[in-house]
Amino acid sequence: MERTNAFNSNTTINAHHYIGVWITRDGFIRHEFLPNGRYTEARGDKQNAYTGYYSVLGNHVEYLDDTGFTAEGDFRDGVFYHAGMVLYKETA
């Protein structure tokens, strides 16, 4: 299986189900995957609490935060699991 994008590859990602905003049920955490391989995470009123690059391999996501830490998550059955959080795709 090939990675969808490498960190900081400047590759535009098109038409992947994970692109968009994922949000916890209480709405406190909003996680957005952007088509340019970047992500941003808002926590409560704090926009861009975390930002960085992400890379996808199948349903697995790896993060390289701008501060240097790494993290990971997985999409399963239309739900995103990340760092103990459960996020659902925001719909219009």
MARVEXVEX-92000 format. One record per atom (N, C-alpha, C): residue number from 1; x, y, z. Coordinates in nm, 2 decimals, always signed. Example, Ala and Ser with C-alpha at 12.3 -4.5 7.8 and 13.67 -1.06 7.14 Angstrom:
BEGIN
[1, [+1.32, -0.57, +0.78]]
[1, [+1.23, -0.45, +0.78]]
[1, [+1.32, -0.33, +0.78]]
[2, [+1.28, -0.22, +0.71]]
[2, [+1.37, -0.11, +0.71]]
[2, [+1.29, +0.00, +0.79]]
% end
This chain:
BEGIN
[1, [+0.08, -0.12, +0.00]]
[1, [+0.00, +0.00, +0.00]]
[1, [+0.09, +0.12, +0.00]]
[2, [+0.05, +0.22, -0.08]]
[2, [+0.13, +0.34, -0.09]]
[2, [+0.08, +0.45, -0.02]]
[3, [+0.16, +0.53, +0.04]]
[3, [+0.12, +0.65, +0.11]]
[3, [+0.05, +0.75, +0.02]]
[4, [-0.06, +0.81, +0.07]]
[4, [-0.13, +0.91, -0.01]]
[4, [-0.04, +1.04, -0.03]]
[5, [+0.03, +1.08, +0.07]]
[5, [+0.12, +1.19, +0.06]]
[5, [+0.23, +1.18, +0.16]]
[6, [+0.34, +1.24, +0.13]]
[6, [+0.45, +1.24, +0.23]]
[6, [+0.44, +1.37, +0.31]]
[7, [+0.50, +1.38, +0.43]]
[7, [+0.50, +1.50, +0.50]]
[7, [+0.57, +1.61, +0.41]]
[8, [+0.51, +1.73, +0.41]]
[8, [+0.56, +1.84, +0.34]]
[8, [+0.60, +1.81, +0.19]]
[9, [+0.51, +1.74, +0.13]]
[9, [+0.54, +1.70, -0.01]]
[9, [+0.48, +1.80, -0.11]]
[10, [+0.40, +1.90, -0.06]]
[10, [+0.34, +2.00, -0.15]]
[10, [+0.24, +1.93, -0.25]]
[11, [+0.20, +1.81, -0.22]]
[11, [+0.11, +1.74, -0.30]]
[11, [-0.04, +1.78, -0.26]]
[12, [-0.12, +1.81, -0.36]]
[12, [-0.26, +1.84, -0.34]]
[12, [-0.33, +1.70, -0.34]]
[13, [-0.41, +1.69, -0.24]]
[13, [-0.49, +1.56, -0.22]]
[13, [-0.63, +1.59, -0.27]]
[14, [-0.68, +1.51, -0.35]]
[14, [-0.82, +1.53, -0.40]]
[14, [-0.91, +1.41, -0.37]]
[15, [-1.03, +1.44, -0.34]]
[15, [-1.13, +1.34, -0.33]]
[15, [-1.11, +1.23, -0.24]]
[16, [-1.05, +1.26, -0.12]]
[16, [-1.04, +1.15, -0.02]]
[16, [-1.14, +1.18, +0.09]]
[17, [-1.20, +1.07, +0.13]]
[17, [-1.30, +1.08, +0.23]]
[17, [-1.26, +1.15, +0.36]]
[18, [-1.14, +1.15, +0.39]]
[18, [-1.09, +1.21, +0.52]]
[18, [-1.07, +1.36, +0.52]]
[19, [-1.07, +1.42, +0.40]]
[19, [-1.05, +1.56, +0.39]]
[19, [-1.17, +1.64, +0.44]]
[20, [-1.15, +1.73, +0.53]]
[20, [-1.27, +1.81, +0.58]]
[20, [-1.25, +1.82, +0.73]]
[21, [-1.36, +1.85, +0.80]]
[21, [-1.36, +1.88, +0.94]]
[21, [-1.42, +1.76, +1.02]]
[22, [-1.34, +1.71, +1.12]]
[22, [-1.38, +1.61, +1.21]]
[22, [-1.40, +1.66, +1.35]]
[23, [-1.50, +1.63, +1.41]]
[23, [-1.54, +1.69, +1.54]]
[23, [-1.58, +1.59, +1.65]]
[24, [-1.55, +1.62, +1.77]]
[24, [-1.59, +1.54, +1.88]]
[24, [-1.74, +1.56, +1.90]]
[25, [-1.81, +1.47, +1.97]]
[25, [-1.95, +1.48, +1.99]]
[25, [-1.99, +1.61, +2.07]]
[26, [-1.90, +1.65, +2.16]]
[26, [-1.93, +1.77, +2.24]]
[26, [-1.89, +1.90, +2.16]]
[27, [-1.82, +1.89, +2.05]]
[27, [-1.78, +2.00, +1.97]]
[27, [-1.66, +2.07, +2.02]]
[28, [-1.60, +2.02, +2.12]]
[28, [-1.48, +2.09, +2.18]]
[28, [-1.36, +2.09, +2.09]]
[29, [-1.34, +1.97, +2.02]]
[29, [-1.23, +1.95, +1.94]]
[29, [-1.27, +1.94, +1.79]]
[30, [-1.21, +2.03, +1.71]]
[30, [-1.24, +2.03, +1.57]]
[30, [-1.11, +2.01, +1.49]]
[31, [-1.10, +1.90, +1.42]]
[31, [-0.98, +1.86, +1.35]]
[31, [-1.00, +1.87, +1.20]]
[32, [-0.93, +1.95, +1.13]]
[32, [-0.95, +1.96, +0.98]]
[32, [-0.83, +1.92, +0.90]]
[33, [-0.86, +1.82, +0.81]]
[33, [-0.76, +1.78, +0.72]]
[33, [-0.77, +1.86, +0.59]]
[34, [-0.67, +1.93, +0.55]]
[34, [-0.67, +2.01, +0.44]]
[34, [-0.61, +1.94, +0.31]]
[35, [-0.66, +1.97, +0.19]]
[35, [-0.61, +1.90, +0.08]]
[35, [-0.46, +1.92, +0.04]]
[36, [-0.40, +2.02, +0.11]]
[36, [-0.26, +2.04, +0.08]]
[36, [-0.16, +1.96, +0.18]]
[37, [-0.22, +1.86, +0.25]]
[37, [-0.14, +1.78, +0.34]]
[37, [-0.11, +1.84, +0.48]]
[38, [-0.18, +1.95, +0.51]]
[38, [-0.17, +2.02, +0.64]]
[38, [-0.30, +1.99, +0.72]]
[39, [-0.28, +2.00, +0.85]]
[39, [-0.40, +1.99, +0.94]]
[39, [-0.40, +2.10, +1.04]]
[40, [-0.51, +2.12, +1.09]]
[40, [-0.52, +2.22, +1.20]]
[40, [-0.63, +2.16, +1.30]]
[41, [-0.60, +2.18, +1.43]]
[41, [-0.69, +2.13, +1.53]]
[41, [-0.72, +2.25, +1.62]]
[42, [-0.85, +2.27, +1.64]]
[42, [-0.91, +2.38, +1.73]]
[42, [-0.95, +2.31, +1.85]]
[43, [-0.93, +2.37, +1.97]]
[43, [-0.98, +2.32, +2.10]]
[43, [-1.06, +2.43, +2.17]]
[44, [-1.19, +2.41, +2.17]]
[44, [-1.27, +2.52, +2.23]]
[44, [-1.26, +2.64, +2.15]]
[45, [-1.23, +2.75, +2.21]]
[45, [-1.22, +2.88, +2.14]]
[45, [-1.09, +2.91, +2.08]]
[46, [-0.99, +2.82, +2.11]]
[46, [-0.86, +2.83, +2.06]]
[46, [-0.84, +2.77, +1.92]]
[47, [-0.84, +2.86, +1.82]]
[47, [-0.82, +2.81, +1.68]]
[47, [-0.67, +2.78, +1.66]]
[48, [-0.64, +2.68, +1.58]]
[48, [-0.51, +2.64, +1.55]]
[48, [-0.43, +2.61, +1.67]]
[49, [-0.49, +2.53, +1.77]]
[49, [-0.42, +2.49, +1.88]]
[49, [-0.30, +2.40, +1.84]]
[50, [-0.32, +2.32, +1.74]]
[50, [-0.22, +2.24, +1.68]]
[50, [-0.23, +2.25, +1.53]]
[51, [-0.11, +2.26, +1.47]]
[51, [-0.11, +2.26, +1.32]]
[51, [+0.02, +2.18, +1.28]]
[52, [+0.01, +2.13, +1.16]]
[52, [+0.12, +2.05, +1.11]]
[52, [+0.09, +1.98, +0.98]]
[53, [+0.17, +1.88, +0.95]]
[53, [+0.15, +1.79, +0.83]]
[53, [+0.09, +1.66, +0.87]]
[54, [+0.03, +1.60, +0.78]]
[54, [-0.02, +1.46, +0.80]]
[54, [+0.01, +1.38, +0.67]]
[55, [+0.02, +1.25, +0.70]]
[55, [+0.04, +1.16, +0.59]]
[55, [-0.05, +1.04, +0.61]]
[56, [-0.10, +0.98, +0.50]]
[56, [-0.20, +0.88, +0.51]]
[56, [-0.15, +0.75, +0.44]]
[57, [-0.17, +0.64, +0.51]]
[57, [-0.14, +0.51, +0.45]]
[57, [-0.26, +0.42, +0.48]]
[58, [-0.34, +0.40, +0.38]]
[58, [-0.47, +0.33, +0.39]]
[58, [-0.56, +0.41, +0.48]]
[59, [-0.60, +0.35, +0.59]]
[59, [-0.69, +0.42, +0.69]]
[59, [-0.61, +0.48, +0.81]]
[60, [-0.48, +0.47, +0.80]]
[60, [-0.40, +0.52, +0.91]]
[60, [-0.34, +0.66, +0.88]]
[61, [-0.34, +0.74, +0.97]]
[61, [-0.28, +0.88, +0.96]]
[61, [-0.17, +0.90, +1.05]]
[62, [-0.06, +0.96, +1.00]]
[62, [+0.05, +1.00, +1.09]]
[62, [+0.06, +1.15, +1.08]]
[63, [+0.10, +1.21, +1.20]]
[63, [+0.11, +1.35, +1.21]]
[63, [+0.25, +1.39, +1.24]]
[64, [+0.29, +1.50, +1.18]]
[64, [+0.41, +1.57, +1.23]]
[64, [+0.37, +1.71, +1.26]]
[65, [+0.36, +1.74, +1.39]]
[65, [+0.31, +1.87, +1.43]]
[65, [+0.42, +1.98, +1.41]]
[66, [+0.38, +2.10, +1.39]]
[66, [+0.48, +2.21, +1.37]]
[66, [+0.57, +2.23, +1.49]]
[67, [+0.53, +2.18, +1.61]]
[67, [+0.61, +2.19, +1.72]]
[67, [+0.71, +2.08, +1.74]]
[68, [+0.69, +1.97, +1.65]]
[68, [+0.79, +1.86, +1.65]]
[68, [+0.74, +1.73, +1.70]]
[69, [+0.62, +1.73, +1.77]]
[69, [+0.58, +1.60, +1.81]]
[69, [+0.51, +1.52, +1.70]]
[70, [+0.50, +1.39, +1.72]]
[70, [+0.43, +1.31, +1.62]]
[70, [+0.31, +1.24, +1.69]]
[71, [+0.21, +1.21, +1.61]]
[71, [+0.10, +1.14, +1.66]]
[71, [+0.04, +1.05, +1.54]]
[72, [-0.07, +0.98, +1.57]]
[72, [-0.13, +0.90, +1.47]]
[72, [-0.28, +0.88, +1.50]]
[73, [-0.35, +0.83, +1.40]]
[73, [-0.49, +0.80, +1.42]]
[73, [-0.53, +0.71, +1.31]]
[74, [-0.66, +0.66, +1.32]]
[74, [-0.71, +0.57, +1.23]]
[74, [-0.86, +0.60, +1.20]]
[75, [-0.90, +0.58, +1.07]]
[75, [-1.04, +0.59, +1.03]]
[75, [-1.09, +0.45, +1.03]]
[76, [-1.20, +0.43, +1.10]]
[76, [-1.27, +0.30, +1.10]]
[76, [-1.42, +0.32, +1.09]]
[77, [-1.48, +0.26, +0.99]]
[77, [-1.63, +0.27, +0.97]]
[77, [-1.68, +0.41, +0.98]]
[78, [-1.61, +0.51, +0.92]]
[78, [-1.66, +0.64, +0.91]]
[78, [-1.64, +0.73, +1.03]]
[79, [-1.56, +0.67, +1.12]]
[79, [-1.52, +0.74, +1.25]]
[79, [-1.37, +0.76, +1.25]]
[80, [-1.32, +0.87, +1.31]]
[80, [-1.18, +0.89, +1.32]]
[80, [-1.14, +0.88, +1.47]]
[81, [-1.04, +0.79, +1.49]]
[81, [-0.99, +0.77, +1.63]]
[81, [-0.85, +0.83, +1.63]]
[82, [-0.83, +0.92, +1.73]]
[82, [-0.70, +0.99, +1.74]]
[82, [-0.67, +1.02, +1.88]]
[83, [-0.56, +0.98, +1.93]]
[83, [-0.51, +1.01, +2.07]]
[83, [-0.62, +1.00, +2.17]]
[84, [-0.70, +0.89, +2.17]]
[84, [-0.80, +0.87, +2.27]]
[84, [-0.93, +0.94, +2.24]]
[85, [-0.93, +1.02, +2.13]]
[85, [-1.06, +1.09, +2.09]]
[85, [-1.13, +1.02, +1.99]]
[86, [-1.26, +1.04, +1.98]]
[86, [-1.34, +0.99, +1.88]]
[86, [-1.41, +1.11, +1.81]]
[87, [-1.38, +1.12, +1.67]]
[87, [-1.43, +1.23, +1.60]]
[87, [-1.52, +1.18, +1.48]]
[88, [-1.62, +1.27, +1.45]]
[88, [-1.71, +1.24, +1.34]]
[88, [-1.70, +1.35, +1.24]]
[89, [-1.72, +1.31, +1.12]]
[89, [-1.71, +1.40, +1.01]]
[89, [-1.83, +1.50, +1.01]]
[90, [-1.79, +1.63, +1.01]]
[90, [-1.89, +1.74, +1.01]]
[90, [-1.96, +1.74, +0.87]]
[91, [-2.09, +1.75, +0.88]]
[91, [-2.16, +1.76, +0.75]]
[91, [-2.22, +1.89, +0.74]]
[92, [-2.25, +1.94, +0.62]]
[92, [-2.30, +2.07, +0.60]]
[92, [-2.44, +2.09, +0.65]]
% end
